[in-house]
Amino acid sequence: MIRAARLLQRWAARRLPPVPRVISNQSRSVGASAAKNGAGDEPTDNVSRVYHELRALIISGQLPPGARVAERAVVARVGLSRTPVRSALHRLQQEGFVASVGRAGDQRLIVTPLTRGDGHEVFLLVGHLEGLAARQAAELPADRRRKLVQRLRTANKELGRASRAKASPARLFDLDVAFHETYVDGAAGPRVVALHRAIKPQCERYARLYINVLLDELPTSVEEHESIATAIAKGDPRAAQRAVETNWHNAADRLASVIEEVGERGIWHMWDADSASSRVRPS
């Protein structure tokens, strides 16, 4: 907890870089480009840059599960009023990246803990969304489908080689993400893509933190990826959807088993907040 607080203080001492005009696919989320600046309101860009930088710190694990997110530290960091900071934190809370703990009058925001139940649910949600994308990929015209399958198999072969070569966890994670993004970005409709971009980063939080103990199952995942590519190549929408959902269902079960073995992360901060808020204060 102290380490996380110091990290946030160091983050507060840095100078904010210019807001980029273009946001990468990984950092985009639902509604980021939909809002417009309102008369007399804080510019949407200010809300967006606070949101994206905090979100990146949470996804990468630099702000770990259970770490307190103090509004004052964020305000000091960005050099803005509290209005855009509160808007950004509210958005992060709506999307499940931060949570409010404690009772009325003694509430605080923390980075949402990583739990067995939540991780399992998030993986299944992503599996259903990517299953729809794979179904749409299998319905593409033959020429587009053939090119997409070539890219999928190239990505999966690279993942298999990296796994056998004992590449770094970060490299393996990026290759796995690249495989799935190939058919999502290549075939899914705009609504599926928007929902996917909003939810998939939640998976990334779990995968990055627990990847070292999930690597033993990577060869199984590579085989499941080939089943996905085969179903899309055959132009079989049902089989493609089922293959993707099976891959994610198995991943959800593997994650749940790992968390059961090594433990949840950040959950004790919620217990501490509840116990602290229940203490009798002197009158």
Secondary structure, DSSP 8 states (H G I E B T S, - for coil): -HHHHHHHHHHHHS------SS--TTT--TTTTT----TTS--HHHHHHHHHHHHHHHHHTSS-TT-B--HHHHHHHHT--HHHHHHHHHHHHHTTSEEEES-TTS-EEEE--B-HHHHHHHHHHHHHHHHHHHHHHHTS-HHHHHHHHHHHHHHHHHHHHHHHTT--HHHHHHHHHHHHHHHHHHH--HHHHHHHHHHHHHHHHHHHHHHHHHGGGHHHHHHHHHHHHHHHHTT-HHHHHHHHHHHHHHHHHHHHHHHHHH--BSHHHHHHHHHHHTS----
